[in-house]
Amino acid sequence: MAEKLIGKVSHWFGKIGVAGIELTGKLAVGDYIHILGHTTDFDQQVTSMQIMHQDVAEAGPGDNVGVKVQFRARPGDRVYKVT
């Protein structure tokens, strides 16, 4: 499986398990992502994504999105789209 860097984690919202991601590439609900950092390494499918508390189906470069994740993500972690 190929991976393409599409952004990085800018915020971690621990109480709700959401990673704030600054996108440099396209991301859509249903895509699989790999979050990788110094102590972070997990894959998951994007099941929900929001911009400014509004649900969105897809987003692109320059967007800041909130993505519900299964495990803790840390600011600076790299986000890859798995294809």
Biopython code that builds the backbone (N, CA, C, O; Angstrom):
import numpy as np
from Bio.PDB.StructureBuilder import StructureBuilder

atoms = [
    (1, "MET", "N", (0.841, -1.190, 0.000)),
    (1, "MET", "CA", (0.000, 0.000, 0.000)),
    (1, "MET", "C", (0.882, 1.247, 0.000)),
    (1, "MET", "O", (1.879, 1.329, 0.717)),
    (2, "ALA", "N", (0.486, 2.208, -0.820)),
    (2, "ALA", "CA", (1.240, 3.455, -0.911)),
    (2, "ALA", "C", (0.664, 4.471, 0.061)),
    (2, "ALA", "O", (-0.530, 4.461, 0.361)),
    (3, "GLU", "N", (1.535, 5.351, 0.550)),
    (3, "GLU", "CA", (1.092, 6.407, 1.452)),
    (3, "GLU", "C", (1.558, 7.747, 0.916)),
    (3, "GLU", "O", (2.668, 7.878, 0.402)),
    (4, "LYS", "N", (0.677, 8.753, 1.048)),
    (4, "LYS", "CA", (1.014, 10.102, 0.585)),
    (4, "LYS", "C", (0.796, 11.074, 1.733)),
    (4, "LYS", "O", (-0.273, 11.086, 2.343)),
    (5, "LEU", "N", (1.801, 11.887, 2.032)),
    (5, "LEU", "CA", (1.679, 12.875, 3.096)),
    (5, "LEU", "C", (0.617, 13.909, 2.708)),
    (5, "LEU", "O", (0.715, 14.542, 1.656)),
    (6, "ILE", "N", (-0.401, 14.075, 3.567)),
    (6, "ILE", "CA", (-1.479, 15.022, 3.238)),
    (6, "ILE", "C", (-1.690, 16.064, 4.329)),
    (6, "ILE", "O", (-2.595, 16.892, 4.225)),
    (7, "GLY", "N", (-0.863, 16.032, 5.377)),
    (7, "GLY", "CA", (-1.034, 17.052, 6.406)),
    (7, "GLY", "C", (-0.339, 16.693, 7.697)),
    (7, "GLY", "O", (0.383, 15.701, 7.791)),
    (8, "LYS", "N", (-0.579, 17.538, 8.701)),
    (8, "LYS", "CA", (-0.016, 17.258, 10.016)),
    (8, "LYS", "C", (-1.014, 17.648, 11.091)),
    (8, "LYS", "O", (-1.876, 18.504, 10.890)),
    (9, "VAL", "N", (-0.874, 16.997, 12.239)),
    (9, "VAL", "CA", (-1.755, 17.274, 13.374)),
    (9, "VAL", "C", (-1.346, 18.617, 13.974)),
    (9, "VAL", "O", (-0.180, 18.829, 14.307)),
    (10, "SER", "N", (-2.316, 19.521, 14.110)),
    (10, "SER", "CA", (-2.028, 20.831, 14.693)),
    (10, "SER", "C", (-2.566, 20.942, 16.123)),
    (10, "SER", "O", (-2.027, 21.696, 16.933)),
    (11, "HIS", "N", (-3.621, 20.197, 16.429)),
    (11, "HIS", "CA", (-4.222, 20.223, 17.771)),
    (11, "HIS", "C", (-4.687, 18.824, 18.167)),
    (11, "HIS", "O", (-4.961, 17.978, 17.315)),
    (12, "TRP", "N", (-4.771, 18.599, 19.475)),
    (12, "TRP", "CA", (-5.357, 17.363, 19.997)),
    (12, "TRP", "C", (-6.445, 17.754, 20.987)),
    (12, "TRP", "O", (-6.190, 18.455, 21.966)),
    (13, "PHE", "N", (-7.663, 17.289, 20.716)),
    (13, "PHE", "CA", (-8.800, 17.544, 21.601)),
    (13, "PHE", "C", (-9.090, 16.248, 22.353)),
    (13, "PHE", "O", (-9.881, 15.418, 21.903)),
    (14, "GLY", "N", (-8.440, 16.086, 23.503)),
    (14, "GLY", "CA", (-8.457, 14.822, 24.234)),
    (14, "GLY", "C", (-9.823, 14.371, 24.722)),
    (14, "GLY", "O", (-10.147, 13.186, 24.649)),
    (15, "LYS", "N", (-10.626, 15.303, 25.220)),
    (15, "LYS", "CA", (-11.930, 14.920, 25.783)),
    (15, "LYS", "C", (-12.841, 14.287, 24.750)),
    (15, "LYS", "O", (-13.640, 13.412, 25.082)),
    (16, "ILE", "N", (-12.729, 14.724, 23.479)),
    (16, "ILE", "CA", (-13.622, 14.194, 22.440)),
    (16, "ILE", "C", (-12.894, 13.291, 21.445)),
    (16, "ILE", "O", (-13.510, 12.775, 20.512)),
    (17, "GLY", "N", (-11.588, 13.099, 21.638)),
    (17, "GLY", "CA", (-10.832, 12.193, 20.767)),
    (17, "GLY", "C", (-10.754, 12.660, 19.331)),
    (17, "GLY", "O", (-10.917, 11.868, 18.402)),
    (18, "VAL", "N", (-10.500, 13.964, 19.145)),
    (18, "VAL", "CA", (-10.447, 14.533, 17.806)),
    (18, "VAL", "C", (-9.074, 15.150, 17.555)),
    (18, "VAL", "O", (-8.532, 15.871, 18.392)),
    (19, "ALA", "N", (-8.532, 14.848, 16.386)),
    (19, "ALA", "CA", (-7.274, 15.452, 15.961)),
    (19, "ALA", "C", (-7.588, 16.601, 15.010)),
    (19, "ALA", "O", (-8.330, 16.434, 14.042)),
    (20, "GLY", "N", (-7.016, 17.767, 15.296)),
    (20, "GLY", "CA", (-7.100, 18.892, 14.364)),
    (20, "GLY", "C", (-5.979, 18.728, 13.358)),
    (20, "GLY", "O", (-4.811, 18.655, 13.738)),
    (21, "ILE", "N", (-6.322, 18.669, 12.075)),
    (21, "ILE", "CA", (-5.329, 18.399, 11.035)),
    (21, "ILE", "C", (-5.284, 19.552, 10.036)),
    (21, "ILE", "O", (-6.305, 19.975, 9.494)),
    (22, "GLU", "N", (-4.073, 20.042, 9.813)),
    (22, "GLU", "CA", (-3.813, 21.082, 8.810)),
    (22, "GLU", "C", (-3.492, 20.353, 7.519)),
    (22, "GLU", "O", (-2.465, 19.681, 7.428)),
    (23, "LEU", "N", (-4.361, 20.477, 6.512)),
    (23, "LEU", "CA", (-4.202, 19.688, 5.293)),
    (23, "LEU", "C", (-3.300, 20.362, 4.262)),
    (23, "LEU", "O", (-3.347, 21.575, 4.060)),
    (24, "THR", "N", (-2.470, 19.526, 3.612)),
    (24, "THR", "CA", (-1.685, 19.967, 2.454)),
    (24, "THR", "C", (-2.119, 19.175, 1.219)),
    (24, "THR", "O", (-1.623, 19.400, 0.116)),
    (25, "GLY", "N", (-3.058, 18.239, 1.428)),
    (25, "GLY", "CA", (-3.584, 17.430, 0.333)),
    (25, "GLY", "C", (-5.072, 17.202, 0.546)),
    (25, "GLY", "O", (-5.656, 17.736, 1.489)),
    (26, "LYS", "N", (-5.693, 16.401, -0.337)),
    (26, "LYS", "CA", (-7.132, 16.131, -0.235)),
    (26, "LYS", "C", (-7.410, 14.995, 0.734)),
    (26, "LYS", "O", (-6.639, 14.041, 0.831)),
    (27, "LEU", "N", (-8.528, 15.109, 1.452)),
    (27, "LEU", "CA", (-8.976, 14.075, 2.376)),
    (27, "LEU", "C", (-10.493, 14.016, 2.318)),
    (27, "LEU", "O", (-11.159, 15.051, 2.278)),
    (28, "ALA", "N", (-11.043, 12.802, 2.313)),
    (28, "ALA", "CA", (-12.496, 12.625, 2.267)),
    (28, "ALA", "C", (-12.920, 11.580, 3.282)),
    (28, "ALA", "O", (-12.140, 10.703, 3.654)),
    (29, "VAL", "N", (-14.165, 11.681, 3.726)),
    (29, "VAL", "CA", (-14.733, 10.651, 4.597)),
    (29, "VAL", "C", (-14.693, 9.334, 3.823)),
    (29, "VAL", "O", (-15.057, 9.284, 2.648)),
    (30, "GLY", "N", (-14.248, 8.271, 4.492)),
    (30, "GLY", "CA", (-14.107, 6.971, 3.837)),
    (30, "GLY", "C", (-12.663, 6.644, 3.495)),
    (30, "GLY", "O", (-12.316, 5.478, 3.307)),
    (31, "ASP", "N", (-11.806, 7.683, 3.413)),
    (31, "ASP", "CA", (-10.381, 7.453, 3.157)),
    (31, "ASP", "C", (-9.742, 6.777, 4.364)),
    (31, "ASP", "O", (-10.224, 6.900, 5.490)),
    (32, "TYR", "N", (-8.652, 6.063, 4.110)),
    (32, "TYR", "CA", (-7.858, 5.497, 5.195)),
    (32, "TYR", "C", (-6.646, 6.382, 5.411)),
    (32, "TYR", "O", (-5.998, 6.806, 4.454)),
    (33, "ILE", "N", (-6.338, 6.663, 6.689)),
    (33, "ILE", "CA", (-5.187, 7.495, 7.006)),
    (33, "ILE", "C", (-4.239, 6.749, 7.936)),
    (33, "ILE", "O", (-4.637, 5.821, 8.640)),
    (34, "HIS", "N", (-2.987, 7.170, 7.925)),
    (34, "HIS", "CA", (-1.949, 6.648, 8.807)),
    (34, "HIS", "C", (-1.366, 7.856, 9.519)),
    (34, "HIS", "O", (-0.841, 8.766, 8.878)),
    (35, "ILE", "N", (-1.458, 7.866, 10.846)),
    (35, "ILE", "CA", (-0.905, 8.963, 11.630)),
    (35, "ILE", "C", (0.383, 8.467, 12.276)),
    (35, "ILE", "O", (0.401, 7.465, 12.991)),
    (36, "LEU", "N", (1.459, 9.200, 12.003)),
    (36, "LEU", "CA", (2.788, 8.752, 12.412)),
    (36, "LEU", "C", (3.544, 9.891, 13.078)),
    (36, "LEU", "O", (3.596, 11.005, 12.557)),
    (37, "GLY", "N", (4.125, 9.603, 14.227)),
    (37, "GLY", "CA", (4.913, 10.605, 14.940)),
    (37, "GLY", "C", (5.931, 9.932, 15.829)),
    (37, "GLY", "O", (6.171, 8.730, 15.711)),
    (38, "HIS", "N", (6.527, 10.699, 16.714)),
    (38, "HIS", "CA", (7.571, 10.194, 17.597)),
    (38, "HIS", "C", (7.088, 9.001, 18.426)),
    (38, "HIS", "O", (7.807, 8.013, 18.575)),
    (39, "THR", "N", (5.863, 9.096, 18.967)),
    (39, "THR", "CA", (5.304, 8.003, 19.768)),
    (39, "THR", "C", (3.934, 7.573, 19.252)),
    (39, "THR", "O", (3.223, 6.832, 19.931)),
    (40, "THR", "N", (3.560, 8.026, 18.067)),
    (40, "THR", "CA", (2.246, 7.745, 17.482)),
    (40, "THR", "C", (2.429, 6.917, 16.221)),
    (40, "THR", "O", (3.308, 7.212, 15.410)),
    (41, "ASP", "N", (1.608, 5.879, 16.043)),
    (41, "ASP", "CA", (1.671, 5.078, 14.814)),
    (41, "ASP", "C", (0.408, 4.227, 14.720)),
    (41, "ASP", "O", (0.341, 3.145, 15.304)),
    (42, "PHE", "N", (-0.597, 4.718, 13.984)),
    (42, "PHE", "CA", (-1.810, 3.918, 13.793)),
    (42, "PHE", "C", (-2.494, 4.273, 12.483)),
    (42, "PHE", "O", (-2.325, 5.368, 11.945)),
    (43, "ASP", "N", (-3.276, 3.312, 11.982)),
    (43, "ASP", "CA", (-4.069, 3.476, 10.761)),
    (43, "ASP", "C", (-5.541, 3.455, 11.153)),
    (43, "ASP", "O", (-5.925, 2.793, 12.117)),
    (44, "GLN", "N", (-6.350, 4.174, 10.408)),
    (44, "GLN", "CA", (-7.787, 4.072, 10.606)),
    (44, "GLN", "C", (-8.519, 4.690, 9.423)),
    (44, "GLN", "O", (-7.944, 5.429, 8.625)),
    (45, "GLN", "N", (-9.811, 4.364, 9.335)),
    (45, "GLN", "CA", (-10.653, 4.971, 8.307)),
    (45, "GLN", "C", (-11.235, 6.268, 8.859)),
    (45, "GLN", "O", (-11.569, 6.359, 10.040)),
    (46, "VAL", "N", (-11.353, 7.275, 7.983)),
    (46, "VAL", "CA", (-11.974, 8.542, 8.382)),
    (46, "VAL", "C", (-13.489, 8.330, 8.361)),
    (46, "VAL", "O", (-14.077, 8.103, 7.303)),
    (47, "THR", "N", (-14.114, 8.406, 9.541)),
    (47, "THR", "CA", (-15.555, 8.177, 9.622)),
    (47, "THR", "C", (-16.332, 9.478, 9.782)),
    (47, "THR", "O", (-17.511, 9.546, 9.438)),
    (48, "SER", "N", (-15.665, 10.519, 10.309)),
    (48, "SER", "CA", (-16.329, 11.818, 10.407)),
    (48, "SER", "C", (-15.277, 12.911, 10.368)),
    (48, "SER", "O", (-14.179, 12.771, 10.906)),
    (49, "MET", "N", (-15.646, 14.007, 9.712)),
    (49, "MET", "CA", (-14.708, 15.108, 9.534)),
    (49, "MET", "C", (-15.500, 16.409, 9.604)),
    (49, "MET", "O", (-16.600, 16.506, 9.060)),
    (50, "GLN", "N", (-14.932, 17.411, 10.279)),
    (50, "GLN", "CA", (-15.633, 18.681, 10.420)),
    (50, "GLN", "C", (-14.691, 19.847, 10.147)),
    (50, "GLN", "O", (-13.486, 19.770, 10.388)),
    (51, "ILE", "N", (-15.275, 20.931, 9.637)),
    (51, "ILE", "CA", (-14.594, 22.218, 9.542)),
    (51, "ILE", "C", (-15.460, 23.202, 10.306)),
    (51, "ILE", "O", (-16.631, 23.386, 9.976)),
    (52, "MET", "N", (-14.893, 23.838, 11.326)),
    (52, "MET", "CA", (-15.639, 24.807, 12.145)),
    (52, "MET", "C", (-16.976, 24.225, 12.635)),
    (52, "MET", "O", (-18.015, 24.876, 12.528)),
    (53, "HIS", "N", (-16.943, 23.018, 13.164)),
    (53, "HIS", "CA", (-18.112, 22.336, 13.753)),
    (53, "HIS", "C", (-19.189, 21.958, 12.741)),
    (53, "HIS", "O", (-20.301, 21.600, 13.130)),
    (54, "GLN", "N", (-18.874, 22.032, 11.444)),
    (54, "GLN", "CA", (-19.825, 21.617, 10.408)),
    (54, "GLN", "C", (-19.298, 20.348, 9.743)),
    (54, "GLN", "O", (-18.134, 20.288, 9.349)),
    (55, "ASP", "N", (-20.158, 19.331, 9.618)),
    (55, "ASP", "CA", (-19.738, 18.099, 8.952)),
    (55, "ASP", "C", (-19.434, 18.379, 7.488)),
    (55, "ASP", "O", (-20.181, 19.085, 6.811)),
    (56, "VAL", "N", (-18.328, 17.818, 7.007)),
    (56, "VAL", "CA", (-17.965, 17.933, 5.596)),
    (56, "VAL", "C", (-17.601, 16.550, 5.073)),
    (56, "VAL", "O", (-17.126, 15.700, 5.827)),
    (57, "ALA", "N", (-17.825, 16.326, 3.775)),
    (57, "ALA", "CA", (-17.515, 15.037, 3.158)),
    (57, "ALA", "C", (-16.075, 15.000, 2.669)),
    (57, "ALA", "O", (-15.446, 13.942, 2.634)),
    (58, "GLU", "N", (-15.555, 16.179, 2.290)),
    (58, "GLU", "CA", (-14.163, 16.231, 1.843)),
    (58, "GLU", "C", (-13.579, 17.608, 2.076)),
    (58, "GLU", "O", (-14.299, 18.594, 2.226)),
    (59, "ALA", "N", (-12.263, 17.653, 2.102)),
    (59, "ALA", "CA", (-11.551, 18.908, 2.325)),
    (59, "ALA", "C", (-10.237, 18.842, 1.567)),
    (59, "ALA", "O", (-9.811, 17.773, 1.130)),
    (60, "GLY", "N", (-9.598, 19.998, 1.416)),
    (60, "GLY", "CA", (-8.378, 20.026, 0.621)),
    (60, "GLY", "C", (-7.301, 20.895, 1.230)),
    (60, "GLY", "O", (-7.418, 21.339, 2.372)),
    (61, "PRO", "N", (-6.234, 21.143, 0.452)),
    (61, "PRO", "CA", (-5.083, 21.913, 0.935)),
    (61, "PRO", "C", (-5.490, 23.255, 1.530)),
    (61, "PRO", "O", (-6.292, 23.988, 0.952)),
    (62, "GLY", "N", (-4.925, 23.563, 2.694)),
    (62, "GLY", "CA", (-5.221, 24.828, 3.367)),
    (62, "GLY", "C", (-6.342, 24.734, 4.379)),
    (62, "GLY", "O", (-6.491, 25.621, 5.219)),
    (63, "ASP", "N", (-7.145, 23.662, 4.314)),
    (63, "ASP", "CA", (-8.242, 23.486, 5.277)),
    (63, "ASP", "C", (-7.704, 22.939, 6.598)),
    (63, "ASP", "O", (-6.755, 22.156, 6.627)),
    (64, "ASN", "N", (-8.329, 23.367, 7.676)),
    (64, "ASN", "CA", (-8.066, 22.793, 8.993)),
    (64, "ASN", "C", (-9.297, 21.982, 9.361)),
    (64, "ASN", "O", (-10.385, 22.539, 9.508)),
    (65, "VAL", "N", (-9.137, 20.678, 9.509)),
    (65, "VAL", "CA", (-10.270, 19.795, 9.775)),
    (65, "VAL", "C", (-10.113, 19.109, 11.122)),
    (65, "VAL", "O", (-9.003, 18.932, 11.625)),
    (66, "GLY", "N", (-11.233, 18.732, 11.686)),
    (66, "GLY", "CA", (-11.258, 17.909, 12.888)),
    (66, "GLY", "C", (-11.678, 16.513, 12.475)),
    (66, "GLY", "O", (-12.715, 16.329, 11.837)),
    (67, "VAL", "N", (-10.855, 15.513, 12.848)),
    (67, "VAL", "CA", (-11.141, 14.125, 12.496)),
    (67, "VAL", "C", (-11.174, 13.290, 13.779)),
    (67, "VAL", "O", (-10.245, 13.331, 14.586)),
    (68, "LYS", "N", (-12.252, 12.539, 13.950)),
    (68, "LYS", "CA", (-12.391, 11.644, 15.103)),
    (68, "LYS", "C", (-11.398, 10.499, 14.932)),
    (68, "LYS", "O", (-11.402, 9.827, 13.902)),
    (69, "VAL", "N", (-10.547, 10.272, 15.932)),
    (69, "VAL", "CA", (-9.542, 9.208, 15.842)),
    (69, "VAL", "C", (-9.643, 8.252, 17.020)),
    (69, "VAL", "O", (-10.143, 8.601, 18.089)),
    (70, "GLN", "N", (-9.150, 7.018, 16.791)),
    (70, "GLN", "CA", (-9.259, 5.964, 17.804)),
    (70, "GLN", "C", (-8.232, 6.100, 18.915)),
    (70, "GLN", "O", (-8.480, 5.684, 20.047)),
    (71, "PHE", "N", (-7.070, 6.687, 18.596)),
    (71, "PHE", "CA", (-5.982, 6.772, 19.561)),
    (71, "PHE", "C", (-5.505, 8.218, 19.662)),
    (71, "PHE", "O", (-5.844, 9.060, 18.831)),
    (72, "ARG", "N", (-4.723, 8.482, 20.681)),
    (72, "ARG", "CA", (-4.203, 9.834, 20.883)),
    (72, "ARG", "C", (-3.271, 10.233, 19.734)),
    (72, "ARG", "O", (-2.421, 9.450, 19.311)),
    (73, "ALA", "N", (-3.442, 11.446, 19.244)),
    (73, "ALA", "CA", (-2.530, 12.016, 18.248)),
    (73, "ALA", "C", (-1.904, 13.255, 18.874)),
    (73, "ALA", "O", (-2.505, 13.908, 19.727)),
    (74, "ARG", "N", (-0.705, 13.562, 18.443)),
    (74, "ARG", "CA", (0.015, 14.681, 19.046)),
    (74, "ARG", "C", (0.342, 15.746, 17.998)),
    (74, "ARG", "O", (0.607, 15.417, 16.842)),
    (75, "PRO", "N", (0.324, 17.025, 18.399)),
    (75, "PRO", "CA", (0.699, 18.078, 17.450)),
    (75, "PRO", "C", (2.071, 17.782, 16.825)),
    (75, "PRO", "O", (3.022, 17.427, 17.521)),
    (76, "GLY", "N", (2.148, 17.934, 15.515)),
    (76, "GLY", "CA", (3.388, 17.639, 14.796)),
    (76, "GLY", "C", (3.387, 16.275, 14.135)),
    (76, "GLY", "O", (4.193, 16.021, 13.240)),
    (77, "ASP", "N", (2.473, 15.372, 14.572)),
    (77, "ASP", "CA", (2.376, 14.057, 13.926)),
    (77, "ASP", "C", (2.022, 14.252, 12.458)),
    (77, "ASP", "O", (1.235, 15.133, 12.112)),
    (78, "ARG", "N", (2.612, 13.419, 11.593)),
    (78, "ARG", "CA", (2.340, 13.484, 10.161)),
    (78, "ARG", "C", (1.133, 12.622, 9.821)),
    (78, "ARG", "O", (0.935, 11.557, 10.405)),
    (79, "VAL", "N", (0.328, 13.092, 8.870)),
    (79, "VAL", "CA", (-0.873, 12.374, 8.451)),
    (79, "VAL", "C", (-0.718, 11.973, 6.990)),
    (79, "VAL", "O", (-0.521, 12.816, 6.115)),
    (80, "TYR", "N", (-0.811, 10.663, 6.746)),
    (80, "TYR", "CA", (-0.675, 10.117, 5.400)),
    (80, "TYR", "C", (-2.005, 9.529, 4.942)),
    (80, "TYR", "O", (-2.750, 8.968, 5.746)),
    (81, "LYS", "N", (-2.301, 9.657, 3.654)),
    (81, "LYS", "CA", (-3.464, 8.957, 3.077)),
    (81, "LYS", "C", (-2.942, 7.638, 2.530)),
    (81, "LYS", "O", (-1.957, 7.609, 1.792)),
    (82, "VAL", "N", (-3.612, 6.538, 2.900)),
    (82, "VAL", "CA", (-3.212, 5.210, 2.457)),
    (82, "VAL", "C", (-4.024, 4.868, 1.210)),
    (82, "VAL", "O", (-5.254, 4.932, 1.225)),
    (83, "THR", "N", (-3.313, 4.496, 0.105)),
    (83, "THR", "CA", (-4.013, 4.193, -1.139)),
    (83, "THR", "C", (-3.714, 2.769, -1.606)),
    (83, "THR", "O", (-4.221, 2.339, -2.642)),
]
sb = StructureBuilder()
sb.init_structure("model")
sb.init_model(0)
sb.init_chain("A")
sb.init_seg("    ")
for serial, (resi, resn, name, xyz) in enumerate(atoms, 1):
    if name == "N":
        sb.init_residue(resn, " ", resi, " ")
    sb.init_atom(name, np.array(xyz, "f"), 0.0, 1.0, " ", f" {name:<3s}", serial, name[0])
structure = sb.get_structure()
